[in-house]
Amino acid sequence: MATNIDFKNIWKQQTSNRPNMEELLGKLKKFRNQNLRRLIFANIGLITTSLLILFIWYRYQPQMITTKIGIVLVVLGMAIFLFAYNKMFMVFYKIDQTQSNNEYLQSLYTVKSKQKLMQTTILNLYFIMLFLGICLYMYEYTSRMTLSSGILAYAVTLAWIAFNWLYLRPRTIKKQQEKLDELINKFEEINHQLKES
């Protein structure tokens, strides 16, 4: 019994499900540029903040050792965060249009492992140092306030840190991971299809 199998149509249906390579490269380029921009803004923001903090220390000469330790902890926390974050610059910078599918995938795996380190160890260290530094820094100035004003100042500051830690940080991490996982999955799918063909 002969059957008429339309191989052309089957092939068209199969290839239509494949990710569009140009569209995928466009997404990769957008992802790369967004991360490079984020990196540049983080550098500008944290370096400016550190310089401002050091200027305040120089200009207003805090008296208590707790204030000075607080300033050092905050600036050191920012420096450690930037040092680790800037290590990702070359990874993003090297992702370009001339790589093979496998090289794109390897670059994305590298980004994922470095991003995981940033989102866990480095970010945790940064927040702990920032939290301790701000608490120590504020002590000199809140000790001159009334008890209720000092408690209010600490409560507002701690609420802002908690909001960043418990709400903004997880949301940002989730969004970053989703974008990266989507790219990795599509490149893995293409590599798998190339091995099969």
TORGU-207399 format. One record per residue: x, y, z of N, C-alpha, C, CB in turn. Coordinates in steps of 0.001 Angstrom, whole numbers, plus 500000, padded with zeros to 6 digits. Glycine has a CB too. Layout:
+--------+--------+--------+--------+--------+--------+--------+--------+--------+--------+--------+--------+
:    npx :    npy :    npz :   capx :   capy :   capz :    cpx :    cpy :    cpz :   cbpx :   cbpy :   cbpz :
+--------+--------+--------+--------+--------+--------+--------+--------+--------+--------+--------+--------+
:      X :      Y :      Z :      X :      Y :      Z :      X :      Y :      Z :      X :      Y :      Z :
...
+--------+--------+--------+--------+--------+--------+--------+--------+--------+--------+--------+--------+
***
This chain:
+--------+--------+--------+--------+--------+--------+--------+--------+--------+--------+--------+--------+
:    npx :    npy :    npz :   capx :   capy :   capz :    cpx :    cpy :    cpz :   cbpx :   cbpy :   cbpz :
+--------+--------+--------+--------+--------+--------+--------+--------+--------+--------+--------+--------+
: 500853 : 498807 : 500000 : 500000 : 500000 : 500000 : 500888 : 501241 : 500000 : 499035 : 500007 : 501234 :
: 500779 : 502048 : 498956 : 501628 : 503238 : 498825 : 500961 : 504426 : 499497 : 501914 : 503553 : 497337 :
: 501764 : 505175 : 500196 : 501250 : 506401 : 500825 : 502018 : 507588 : 500292 : 501358 : 506333 : 502375 :
: 501320 : 508690 : 500106 : 501965 : 509926 : 499624 : 502395 : 510757 : 500826 : 501000 : 510753 : 498698 :
: 503680 : 510783 : 501090 : 504221 : 511559 : 502213 : 504830 : 512832 : 501646 : 505288 : 510733 : 503033 :
: 504352 : 513966 : 502142 : 504857 : 515261 : 501671 : 506038 : 515675 : 502549 : 503729 : 516356 : 501698 :
: 507261 : 515217 : 502177 : 508465 : 515519 : 502971 : 508750 : 517019 : 503038 : 509678 : 514794 : 502384 :
: 508470 : 517717 : 501943 : 508714 : 519167 : 501916 : 507892 : 519878 : 502974 : 508392 : 519743 : 500531 :
: 506627 : 519509 : 503055 : 505725 : 520130 : 504019 : 506139 : 519791 : 505451 : 504280 : 519680 : 503764 :
: 506513 : 518516 : 505656 : 506979 : 518095 : 506996 : 508227 : 518887 : 507381 : 507282 : 516557 : 507026 :
: 509163 : 519069 : 506463 : 510397 : 519824 : 506734 : 510089 : 521286 : 507071 : 511348 : 519754 : 505520 :
: 509142 : 521871 : 506296 : 508761 : 523270 : 506557 : 508176 : 523406 : 507956 : 507741 : 523770 : 505502 :
: 507322 : 522439 : 508343 : 506713 : 522480 : 509677 : 507779 : 522344 : 510762 : 505659 : 521365 : 509825 :
: 508747 : 521487 : 510516 : 509819 : 521267 : 511497 : 510669 : 522519 : 511641 : 510703 : 520071 : 511084 :
: 511046 : 523118 : 510505 : 511943 : 524277 : 510575 : 511217 : 525514 : 511080 : 512555 : 524559 : 509204 :
: 509889 : 525565 : 510931 : 509161 : 526748 : 511419 : 509166 : 526805 : 512942 : 507711 : 526742 : 510900 :
: 509341 : 525633 : 513595 : 509405 : 525617 : 515057 : 510789 : 525993 : 515584 : 509020 : 524245 : 515576 :
: 511764 : 525989 : 514710 : 513124 : 526334 : 515144 : 513221 : 527830 : 515441 : 514163 : 525932 : 514064 :
: 514039 : 528188 : 516439 : 514206 : 529601 : 516719 : 514853 : 530318 : 515526 : 515050 : 529794 : 517985 :
: 514355 : 531496 : 515216 : 514917 : 532314 : 514151 : 516279 : 532812 : 514621 : 513967 : 533508 : 513779 :
: 517342 : 532451 : 513890 : 518705 : 532771 : 514327 : 518943 : 534276 : 514395 : 519722 : 532133 : 513387 :
: 518438 : 535013 : 513412 : 518640 : 536471 : 513425 : 517922 : 537116 : 514595 : 518154 : 537093 : 512113 :
: 516711 : 536637 : 514857 : 515936 : 537162 : 515987 : 516648 : 536840 : 517299 : 514497 : 536573 : 515993 :
: 517197 : 535634 : 517388 : 517913 : 535196 : 518580 : 519183 : 536016 : 518795 : 518258 : 533711 : 518474 :
: 519919 : 536272 : 517701 : 521123 : 537106 : 517803 : 520761 : 538539 : 518203 : 521892 : 537109 : 516463 :
: 519608 : 539007 : 517734 : 519119 : 540339 : 518129 : 518839 : 540398 : 519621 : 517848 : 540702 : 517347 :
: 518206 : 539321 : 520143 : 517926 : 539245 : 521586 : 519223 : 539183 : 522391 : 517050 : 538013 : 521902 :
: 520186 : 538422 : 521860 : 521484 : 538301 : 522530 : 522194 : 539656 : 522579 : 522369 : 537260 : 521809 :
: 522154 : 540379 : 521453 : 522790 : 541701 : 521385 : 522121 : 542670 : 522362 : 522721 : 542263 : 519944 :
: 520780 : 542618 : 522424 : 520026 : 543468 : 523347 : 520392 : 543135 : 524792 : 518505 : 543299 : 523125 :
: 520462 : 541835 : 525106 : 520831 : 541367 : 526444 : 522229 : 541858 : 526817 : 520768 : 539826 : 526515 :
: 523162 : 541714 : 525865 : 524554 : 542151 : 526070 : 524612 : 543661 : 526338 : 525426 : 541794 : 524832 :
: 523941 : 544445 : 525494 : 523970 : 545903 : 525630 : 523301 : 546376 : 526916 : 523294 : 546550 : 524436 :
: 522195 : 545722 : 527311 : 521526 : 546077 : 528568 : 522457 : 545840 : 529755 : 520224 : 545263 : 528741 :
: 523151 : 544716 : 529728 : 524064 : 544391 : 530832 : 525277 : 545304 : 530871 : 524521 : 542954 : 530723 :
: 525799 : 545658 : 529697 : 526928 : 546604 : 529661 : 526491 : 547974 : 530184 : 527488 : 546735 : 528216 :
: 525271 : 548407 : 529796 : 524735 : 549694 : 530286 : 524558 : 549654 : 531798 : 523381 : 550026 : 529602 :
: 523972 : 548549 : 532289 : 523762 : 548387 : 533731 : 525095 : 548441 : 534478 : 523037 : 547054 : 534027 :
: 526104 : 547825 : 533895 : 527447 : 547811 : 534478 : 528035 : 549223 : 534549 : 528371 : 546895 : 533660 :
: 527886 : 549980 : 533475 : 528398 : 551362 : 533423 : 527675 : 552235 : 534444 : 528231 : 551959 : 531997 :
: 526338 : 552117 : 534504 : 525567 : 552915 : 535465 : 525907 : 552543 : 536905 : 524069 : 552732 : 535223 :
: 526129 : 551258 : 537164 : 526514 : 550814 : 538511 : 527856 : 551433 : 538899 : 526593 : 549262 : 538581 :
: 528806 : 551441 : 537961 : 530106 : 552057 : 538225 : 529975 : 553543 : 538526 : 531037 : 551851 : 537039 :
: 529245 : 554248 : 537669 : 529072 : 555699 : 537861 : 528379 : 555975 : 539193 : 528253 : 556318 : 536691 :
: 527276 : 555250 : 539455 : 526503 : 555469 : 540677 : 527277 : 555179 : 541946 : 525277 : 554628 : 540654 :
: 527942 : 554016 : 542001 : 528638 : 553629 : 543226 : 529935 : 554403 : 543438 : 528932 : 552151 : 543199 :
: 530644 : 554729 : 542358 : 531868 : 555536 : 542506 : 531507 : 556941 : 542965 : 532662 : 555593 : 541170 :
: 530453 : 557532 : 542373 : 529999 : 558873 : 542782 : 529567 : 558868 : 544241 : 528833 : 559353 : 541886 :
: 528794 : 557841 : 544635 : 528335 : 557732 : 546028 : 529518 : 557595 : 546981 : 527385 : 556530 : 546193 :
: 530497 : 556764 : 546619 : 531687 : 556582 : 547463 : 532455 : 557891 : 547621 : 532610 : 555503 : 546866 :
: 532632 : 558617 : 546527 : 533344 : 559902 : 546580 : 532585 : 560915 : 547432 : 533552 : 560461 : 545160 :
: 531266 : 560905 : 547326 : 530437 : 561810 : 548129 : 530557 : 561475 : 549614 : 528963 : 561732 : 547684 :
: 530535 : 560194 : 549929 : 530683 : 559757 : 551327 : 532052 : 560180 : 551881 : 530512 : 558213 : 551437 :
: 533102 : 559965 : 551090 : 534455 : 560352 : 551526 : 534577 : 561863 : 551672 : 535509 : 559839 : 550532 :
: 533902 : 562617 : 550787 : 533906 : 564076 : 550891 : 533217 : 564524 : 552189 : 533205 : 564707 : 549662 :
: 532078 : 563889 : 552519 : 531362 : 564212 : 553766 : 532251 : 563927 : 554973 : 530039 : 563400 : 553870 :
: 532986 : 562813 : 554928 : 533914 : 562477 : 556019 : 534971 : 563566 : 556151 : 534588 : 561097 : 555771 :
: 535565 : 563943 : 555039 : 536614 : 564973 : 555047 : 536054 : 566329 : 555487 : 537255 : 565097 : 553647 :
: 534887 : 566690 : 554982 : 534313 : 568024 : 555218 : 533789 : 568194 : 556638 : 533190 : 568287 : 554235 :
: 533111 : 567159 : 557160 : 532427 : 567314 : 558448 : 533141 : 566630 : 559612 : 531033 : 566772 : 558342 :
: 534217 : 565929 : 559344 : 535070 : 565341 : 560391 : 534273 : 564699 : 561534 : 535985 : 566408 : 560959 :
: 533698 : 563512 : 561307 : 532968 : 562855 : 562403 : 533902 : 562563 : 563576 : 532310 : 561544 : 561910 :
: 533340 : 562608 : 564780 : 534144 : 562466 : 565997 : 534262 : 561014 : 566475 : 533546 : 563310 : 567100 :
: 533191 : 560276 : 566327 : 533173 : 558923 : 566893 : 533796 : 557898 : 565951 : 531745 : 558514 : 567222 :
: 534440 : 556899 : 566542 : 535082 : 555835 : 565755 : 534037 : 554993 : 565013 : 535937 : 554930 : 566672 :
: 532846 : 554872 : 565592 : 531781 : 554086 : 564944 : 531409 : 554697 : 563586 : 530525 : 554013 : 565860 :
: 531382 : 556026 : 563519 : 531041 : 556718 : 562275 : 532084 : 556436 : 561207 : 530917 : 558233 : 562509 :
: 533354 : 556484 : 561607 : 534453 : 556244 : 560664 : 534454 : 554783 : 560180 : 535813 : 556588 : 561325 :
: 534209 : 553850 : 561113 : 534129 : 552429 : 560730 : 532952 : 552218 : 559777 : 533979 : 551518 : 561993 :
: 531828 : 552887 : 560068 : 530647 : 552797 : 559213 : 530940 : 553262 : 557788 : 529510 : 553622 : 559802 :
: 531633 : 554394 : 557670 : 531991 : 554927 : 556347 : 532895 : 553946 : 555606 : 532691 : 556304 : 556481 :
: 533905 : 553427 : 556324 : 534842 : 552474 : 555701 : 534097 : 551221 : 555221 : 535964 : 552078 : 556704 :
: 533172 : 550699 : 556037 : 532406 : 549504 : 555662 : 531552 : 549741 : 554411 : 531509 : 549068 : 556828 :
: 530880 : 550902 : 554358 : 530020 : 551218 : 553206 : 530860 : 551333 : 551934 : 529234 : 552537 : 553452 :
: 531951 : 552100 : 552000 : 532803 : 552310 : 550822 : 533476 : 550994 : 550405 : 533878 : 553394 : 551114 :
: 533929 : 550216 : 551390 : 534560 : 548928 : 551093 : 533557 : 547962 : 550457 : 535151 : 548310 : 552378 :
: 532325 : 547960 : 550973 : 531270 : 547123 : 550400 : 531022 : 547466 : 548934 : 529976 : 547281 : 551199 :
: 530973 : 548768 : 548637 : 530773 : 549215 : 547255 : 531960 : 548840 : 546370 : 530549 : 550732 : 547215 :
: 533165 : 548964 : 546918 : 534378 : 548630 : 546150 : 534419 : 547136 : 545822 : 535650 : 549033 : 546940 :
: 534090 : 546284 : 546803 : 534083 : 544828 : 546585 : 533031 : 544461 : 545534 : 533802 : 544071 : 547921 :
: 531832 : 545062 : 545664 : 530766 : 544797 : 544706 : 531191 : 545186 : 543283 : 529493 : 545559 : 545107 :
: 531766 : 546384 : 543136 : 532198 : 546849 : 541809 : 533326 : 545998 : 541247 : 532644 : 548305 : 541880 :
: 534257 : 545604 : 542097 : 535377 : 544769 : 541650 : 534849 : 543458 : 541055 : 536351 : 544477 : 542829 :
: 533921 : 542817 : 541780 : 533348 : 541549 : 541302 : 532481 : 541770 : 540063 : 532515 : 540882 : 542415 :
: 531692 : 542826 : 540075 : 530779 : 543122 : 538960 : 531555 : 543444 : 537683 : 529852 : 544298 : 539322 :
: 532648 : 544185 : 537821 : 533443 : 544570 : 536646 : 534153 : 543382 : 535996 : 534469 : 545618 : 537039 :
: 534297 : 542283 : 536735 : 534884 : 541074 : 536139 : 533972 : 540508 : 535052 : 535142 : 540005 : 537224 :
: 532684 : 540861 : 535125 : 531728 : 540394 : 534116 : 531822 : 541219 : 532830 : 530299 : 540455 : 534672 :
: 532462 : 542376 : 532902 : 532519 : 543262 : 531735 : 533101 : 542560 : 530520 : 533341 : 544501 : 532053 :
: 534249 : 541893 : 530700 : 534906 : 541240 : 529563 : 534062 : 540094 : 528996 : 536279 : 540712 : 529982 :
: 533309 : 539423 : 529862 : 532446 : 538334 : 529390 : 531376 : 538898 : 528455 : 531785 : 537586 : 530590 :
: 530716 : 539985 : 528886 : 529697 : 540620 : 528042 : 530318 : 541225 : 526790 : 528948 : 541703 : 528829 :
: 531477 : 541851 : 526961 : 532119 : 542541 : 525847 : 532524 : 541574 : 524739 : 533340 : 543303 : 526339 :
: 532941 : 540360 : 525121 : 533419 : 539371 : 524143 : 532289 : 538733 : 523332 : 534198 : 538284 : 524855 :
: 531042 : 538863 : 523828 : 529913 : 538298 : 523070 : 529670 : 539194 : 521856 : 528608 : 538184 : 523965 :
: 529945 : 538670 : 520669 : 529725 : 539458 : 519451 : 529105 : 538605 : 518354 : 531045 : 540067 : 518958 :
: 528924 : 539198 : 517202 : 528218 : 538538 : 516100 : 529062 : 537483 : 515375 : 527758 : 539573 : 515108 :
: 530334 : 537341 : 515721 : 531213 : 536442 : 514954 : 531381 : 535071 : 515606 : 532575 : 537081 : 514780 :
: 530760 : 534865 : 516759 : 530939 : 533589 : 517451 : 530055 : 532498 : 516844 : 530629 : 533747 : 518943 :
: 530446 : 531254 : 517076 : 529621 : 530114 : 516667 : 528541 : 529906 : 517731 : 530492 : 528809 : 516475 :
: 527537 : 529075 : 517391 : 526463 : 528768 : 518349 : 527030 : 528237 : 519660 : 525484 : 527744 : 517751 :
: 528013 : 527337 : 519543 : 528606 : 526736 : 520731 : 529331 : 527782 : 521578 : 529571 : 525619 : 520332 :
: 530020 : 528724 : 520912 : 530723 : 529791 : 521643 : 529734 : 530721 : 522341 : 531620 : 530602 : 520686 :
: 528600 : 531025 : 521677 : 527551 : 531825 : 522320 : 527075 : 531127 : 523584 : 526362 : 532064 : 521354 :
: 526837 : 529826 : 523450 : 526333 : 529046 : 524566 : 527339 : 529020 : 525720 : 526010 : 527623 : 524111 :
: 528611 : 528823 : 525406 : 529658 : 528818 : 526441 : 529739 : 530185 : 527133 : 531034 : 528450 : 525820 :
: 529633 : 531274 : 526345 : 529647 : 532628 : 526919 : 528465 : 532814 : 527864 : 529609 : 533700 : 525801 :
: 527290 : 532323 : 527466 : 526094 : 532456 : 528305 : 526207 : 531612 : 529573 : 524842 : 532049 : 527516 :
: 526823 : 530423 : 529478 : 527065 : 529604 : 530678 : 527998 : 530347 : 531647 : 527680 : 528221 : 530286 :
: 529038 : 530998 : 531091 : 529973 : 531774 : 531918 : 529243 : 532915 : 532612 : 531135 : 532328 : 531062 :
: 528391 : 533633 : 531840 : 527603 : 534733 : 532419 : 526725 : 534192 : 533550 : 526722 : 535427 : 531325 :
: 526085 : 533041 : 533314 : 525184 : 532458 : 534327 : 525924 : 532127 : 535617 : 524515 : 531191 : 533780 :
: 527120 : 531529 : 535513 : 527858 : 531172 : 536728 : 528353 : 532421 : 537460 : 529045 : 530259 : 536383 :
: 528815 : 533415 : 536703 : 529282 : 534664 : 537338 : 528102 : 535435 : 537929 : 530042 : 535554 : 536311 :
: 526973 : 535403 : 537224 : 525773 : 536087 : 537715 : 525293 : 535449 : 539014 : 524651 : 536049 : 536654 :
: 525381 : 534119 : 539088 : 524964 : 533406 : 540306 : 525852 : 533818 : 541487 : 525030 : 531862 : 540091 :
: 527153 : 533917 : 541244 : 528086 : 534362 : 542288 : 527739 : 535780 : 542737 : 529548 : 534303 : 541777 :
: 527438 : 536656 : 541757 : 527090 : 538043 : 542074 : 525804 : 538100 : 542892 : 526936 : 538870 : 540784 :
: 524797 : 537320 : 542470 : 523477 : 537401 : 543095 : 523411 : 536745 : 544463 : 522459 : 536773 : 542201 :
: 524375 : 535921 : 544770 : 524369 : 535263 : 546081 : 525483 : 535840 : 546956 : 524540 : 533723 : 545928 :
: 526684 : 535326 : 546811 : 527801 : 535685 : 547688 : 528088 : 537187 : 547706 : 529044 : 534942 : 547258 :
: 528319 : 537780 : 546535 : 528747 : 539188 : 546480 : 527639 : 540129 : 546945 : 529178 : 539559 : 545055 :
: 526414 : 539901 : 546475 : 525296 : 540771 : 546857 : 524988 : 540654 : 548349 : 524045 : 540426 : 546035 :
: 525080 : 539431 : 548896 : 524871 : 539237 : 550335 : 525926 : 539994 : 551140 : 524908 : 537735 : 550689 :
: 527172 : 539853 : 550740 : 528274 : 540556 : 551407 : 528080 : 542070 : 551331 : 529624 : 540164 : 550775 :
: 527688 : 542546 : 550147 : 527450 : 543977 : 549920 : 526356 : 544498 : 550853 : 527061 : 544235 : 548447 :
: 525237 : 543785 : 550922 : 524132 : 544232 : 551772 : 524490 : 544182 : 553254 : 522900 : 543381 : 551514 :
: 525220 : 543157 : 553674 : 525630 : 543064 : 555091 : 526548 : 544225 : 555453 : 526344 : 541711 : 555372 :
: 527528 : 544498 : 554583 : 528464 : 545601 : 554848 : 527749 : 546950 : 554820 : 529608 : 545593 : 553819 :
: 526814 : 547098 : 553879 : 526037 : 548337 : 553777 : 525175 : 548530 : 555019 : 525152 : 548322 : 552512 :
: 524509 : 547464 : 555445 : 523639 : 547499 : 556623 : 524441 : 547884 : 557880 : 522950 : 546123 : 556825 :
: 525541 : 547159 : 558109 : 526371 : 547446 : 559287 : 526975 : 548852 : 559219 : 527492 : 546400 : 559415 :
: 527465 : 549203 : 558031 : 528085 : 550517 : 557844 : 527120 : 551660 : 558112 : 528629 : 550638 : 556442 :
: 525904 : 551556 : 557582 : 524903 : 552609 : 557779 : 524492 : 552701 : 559249 : 523665 : 552348 : 556899 :
: 524288 : 551529 : 559886 : 523918 : 551524 : 561316 : 524998 : 552175 : 562180 : 523670 : 550083 : 561797 :
: 526253 : 551847 : 561911 : 527355 : 552441 : 562678 : 527494 : 553941 : 562375 : 528682 : 551709 : 562362 :
: 527350 : 554299 : 561112 : 527466 : 555706 : 560696 : 526395 : 556566 : 561369 : 527350 : 555825 : 559158 :
: 525183 : 556043 : 561422 : 524062 : 556820 : 561967 : 524145 : 557021 : 563475 : 522762 : 556141 : 561630 :
: 524878 : 556136 : 564171 : 524882 : 556170 : 565637 : 525287 : 557531 : 566192 : 525816 : 555108 : 566174 :
: 526350 : 558122 : 565649 : 526836 : 559421 : 566150 : 525757 : 560494 : 566054 : 528083 : 559867 : 565366 :
: 525029 : 560491 : 564954 : 524042 : 561551 : 564716 : 522719 : 561275 : 565421 : 523801 : 561712 : 563224 :
: 522317 : 560007 : 565505 : 521068 : 559683 : 566205 : 521228 : 559785 : 567723 : 520600 : 558273 : 565826 :
: 522467 : 559652 : 568209 : 522685 : 559770 : 569664 : 522446 : 561205 : 570152 : 524120 : 559326 : 570028 :
: 522478 : 562167 : 569231 : 522201 : 563573 : 569587 : 520711 : 563898 : 569505 : 522984 : 564519 : 568666 :
: 519931 : 562985 : 568948 : 518484 : 563204 : 568807 : 517763 : 562739 : 570067 : 517928 : 562459 : 567562 :
: 516470 : 563040 : 570101 : 515641 : 562473 : 571167 : 515510 : 560971 : 570870 : 514210 : 563188 : 571252 :
: 515141 : 560199 : 571858 : 515038 : 558752 : 571700 : 514053 : 558381 : 570594 : 514614 : 558105 : 573017 :
: 512886 : 559045 : 570598 : 511866 : 558717 : 569595 : 512335 : 559077 : 568177 : 510551 : 559453 : 569917 :
: 513040 : 560209 : 568020 : 513561 : 560608 : 566700 : 514642 : 559639 : 566231 : 514127 : 562049 : 566750 :
: 515510 : 559210 : 567145 : 516565 : 558248 : 566816 : 515981 : 556911 : 566375 : 517490 : 558041 : 568018 :
: 514962 : 556433 : 567106 : 514300 : 555171 : 566755 : 513628 : 555295 : 565385 : 513254 : 554777 : 567839 :
: 512976 : 556432 : 565151 : 512311 : 556664 : 563862 : 513324 : 556667 : 562713 : 511538 : 558000 : 563888 :
: 514471 : 557334 : 562926 : 515514 : 557394 : 561895 : 516028 : 555986 : 561554 : 516687 : 558290 : 562367 :
: 516280 : 555188 : 562581 : 516738 : 553804 : 562355 : 515636 : 552963 : 561693 : 517171 : 553151 : 563698 :
: 514381 : 553148 : 562149 : 513267 : 552365 : 561608 : 513084 : 552636 : 560112 : 511964 : 552687 : 562369 :
: 513141 : 553914 : 559715 : 512978 : 554279 : 558302 : 514126 : 553696 : 557473 : 512920 : 555825 : 558136 :
: 515351 : 553843 : 557975 : 516533 : 553333 : 557266 : 516478 : 551816 : 557130 : 517821 : 553745 : 557999 :
: 516168 : 551127 : 558216 : 516105 : 549667 : 558196 : 514952 : 549167 : 557319 : 515952 : 549127 : 559620 :
: 513835 : 549922 : 557300 : 512702 : 549551 : 556438 : 513110 : 549659 : 554967 : 511466 : 550459 : 556727 :
: 513868 : 550701 : 554623 : 514321 : 550878 : 553244 : 515284 : 549752 : 552836 : 515005 : 552252 : 553079 :
: 516199 : 549392 : 553728 : 517141 : 548297 : 553451 : 516369 : 546979 : 553300 : 518209 : 548181 : 554591 :
: 515405 : 546739 : 554198 : 514598 : 545514 : 554139 : 513790 : 545451 : 552846 : 513654 : 545432 : 555353 :
: 513218 : 546579 : 552416 : 512451 : 546640 : 551162 : 513346 : 546260 : 549980 : 511851 : 548063 : 550951 :
: 514557 : 546797 : 549954 : 515517 : 546466 : 548892 : 515903 : 544992 : 548939 : 516775 : 547339 : 549015 :
: 516157 : 544494 : 550129 : 516637 : 543120 : 550307 : 515540 : 542093 : 550024 : 517171 : 542929 : 551728 :
: 514351 : 542343 : 550559 : 513288 : 541343 : 550500 : 512389 : 541461 : 549262 : 512444 : 541449 : 551733 :
: 512327 : 542656 : 548643 : 511424 : 542834 : 547511 : 512156 : 543124 : 546200 : 510460 : 543951 : 547806 :
: 512942 : 544197 : 546177 : 513598 : 544597 : 544921 : 514656 : 543597 : 544465 : 514237 : 545964 : 545081 :
: 515505 : 543141 : 545395 : 516595 : 542215 : 545043 : 516066 : 540916 : 544426 : 517434 : 541892 : 546286 :
: 515090 : 540206 : 545079 : 514591 : 538966 : 544464 : 513931 : 539191 : 543100 : 513597 : 538302 : 545395 :
: 513201 : 540298 : 542951 : 512547 : 540583 : 541662 : 513568 : 540804 : 540559 : 511641 : 541814 : 541781 :
: 514618 : 541589 : 540874 : 515669 : 541872 : 539895 : 516386 : 540582 : 539510 : 516678 : 542904 : 540455 :
: 516731 : 539764 : 540510 : 517417 : 538488 : 540263 : 516554 : 537592 : 539380 : 517745 : 537771 : 541599 :
: 515261 : 537497 : 539682 : 514347 : 536645 : 538912 : 514279 : 537094 : 537451 : 512937 : 536665 : 539538 :
: 514152 : 538400 : 537229 : 514075 : 538929 : 535860 : 515365 : 538647 : 535087 : 513796 : 540446 : 535886 :
: 516514 : 538855 : 535748 : 517802 : 538598 : 535094 : 517941 : 537119 : 534726 : 518968 : 539028 : 536010 :
: 517552 : 536244 : 535654 : 517673 : 534806 : 535408 : 516746 : 534341 : 534292 : 517374 : 534029 : 536682 :
: 515530 : 534889 : 534254 : 514568 : 534506 : 533206 : 515094 : 534869 : 531818 : 513206 : 535191 : 533447 :
: 515636 : 536085 : 531684 : 516173 : 536529 : 530389 : 517332 : 535631 : 529948 : 516644 : 538002 : 530472 :
: 518224 : 535354 : 530889 : 519398 : 534543 : 530580 : 519002 : 533103 : 530269 : 520392 : 534576 : 531746 :
: 518104 : 532531 : 531062 : 517656 : 531151 : 530832 : 516961 : 531001 : 529483 : 516713 : 530706 : 531950 :
: 516188 : 532013 : 529092 : 515502 : 531978 : 527793 : 516520 : 531912 : 526654 : 514588 : 533220 : 527624 :
: 517565 : 532747 : 526743 : 518614 : 532731 : 525715 : 519352 : 531397 : 525694 : 519609 : 533873 : 525949 :
: 519720 : 530911 : 526859 : 520451 : 529637 : 526952 : 519608 : 528500 : 526357 : 520819 : 529321 : 528436 :
: 518326 : 528447 : 526717 : 517454 : 527387 : 526209 : 517367 : 527411 : 524688 : 516060 : 527520 : 526809 :
: 517276 : 528594 : 524106 : 517157 : 528697 : 522644 : 518453 : 528292 : 521946 : 516775 : 530126 : 522240 :
: 519596 : 528704 : 522509 : 520876 : 528294 : 521914 : 521118 : 526792 : 522090 : 522034 : 529090 : 522544 :
: 520683 : 526231 : 523220 : 520794 : 524782 : 523425 : 519938 : 524031 : 522408 : 520371 : 524402 : 524864 :
: 518740 : 524579 : 522155 : 517835 : 523964 : 521178 : 518460 : 523967 : 519782 : 516482 : 524705 : 521154 :
: 519060 : 525085 : 519396 : 519723 : 525180 : 518080 : 520892 : 524199 : 518002 : 520224 : 526631 : 517819 :
: 521729 : 524157 : 519046 : 522867 : 523230 : 519054 : 522397 : 521781 : 518953 : 523706 : 523421 : 520329 :
: 521327 : 521464 : 519656 : 520765 : 520103 : 519630 : 520295 : 519764 : 518216 : 519584 : 519970 : 520641 :
: 519621 : 520708 : 517565 : 519118 : 520487 : 516210 : 520261 : 520351 : 515203 : 518193 : 521633 : 515798 :
: 521331 : 521143 : 515425 : 522489 : 521061 : 514521 : 523186 : 519705 : 514646 : 523490 : 522200 : 514821 :
: 523230 : 519155 : 515856 : 523864 : 517836 : 516070 : 523032 : 516732 : 515421 : 524037 : 517548 : 517590 :
: 521713 : 516913 : 515451 : 520834 : 515897 : 514876 : 520869 : 515886 : 513357 : 519419 : 516117 : 515344 :
: 521055 : 517109 : 512746 : 521012 : 517175 : 511280 : 522294 : 516719 : 510642 : 520708 : 518570 : 510830 :
+--------+--------+--------+--------+--------+--------+--------+--------+--------+--------+--------+--------+
***
